[in-house]
Amino acid sequence: MSFTFGPYVEACYRRSLKYRAIALAVAAGSALLFGALYVVWLVAGVQVLPAPTMLISALSLAVVAVALALDIAASRSEHRRGD
């Protein structure tokens, strides 16, 4: 009787991919929200937060979203290569 880790590894991979996809969606949505708040401040002059805070938040969350997208793409590529 032998035990293989294949199904367990596959389940862990799928779960981590799901969590990273959720984190990507949250980061992208937050970046868009802060970007929209910054544009509203530029166009209409309505200030919800200090302008530098909105701009820095939008840019840093966009960087996080790009990093997560690249991580997901690399992980999927590596997973396909392993099969």
N, C-alpha and C positions, 0 to 999 in steps of 0.2 A: 504494500500500500504506500503510495507516494503522495506528497502534498505539493501542490504548485501554488505559487504566489500570483500567478497571472490574473485571476479574477479580482483579487484584492488590490493589486497594483492598478488595474484598469478602473476600479471603483474610486480609488483615491485620486487618480488622474482626472476623472470626470468631475468629481466633487471640487477639486482645486480649480479646475477650469471654470466651473460655474461661479465660484466665489470671486475669481479674478474678473469674470465678465460683469458681475454685479458691481464690483469696485470700479471698473472702467465706466460703466453707465453712470454711477454716482459722480465720479470725477468729471466726466464730460458734461453732465447736466449742471453741476455746480459751476464749472468754468463758463458755461453759456449764461447762467444766471448772473454771475458777477460781471461778465462782459456786457450783458444787457443793462444792468444797473449803471455801469460806467457810461455806456452810450446814452442812456436816459439823462444822466447828469450832464454830459456834453451838449446834448441837443436841447433839453428842456430846462436844465438848471436845477432839477429836483435831486437833492442829495440825501440819500438814505444812510450811507456810510461815508467816511472820508475818502476822497478820490484816490489817493495812493493805495489805501487798503483794498479798494475794489479792483484796481488795476493789478496790483501784486497778487491778489487772490486769484483773479482770472488767469493770469499768466502761469502761476505756479501750478494751478489745477490742470491747465492745459498740458503742461510738461508731464505731470503725473499721468494724465490720460494717454499721452503718446507713449510713455514708458510702459504702461500696462498693455497697450495694444501691441507693442513690439515684443513684450514678454509672452503674451498669449500666442502670437504668431510663431515665435521661436519654439515655444513649448509644443505647439501642434506639429511643426515641422520635424522636431526631434522625435516626437511620438510616432509619427508616420514612418520615419526612417528606422525606428526600432522594430517595427512589425515585419 
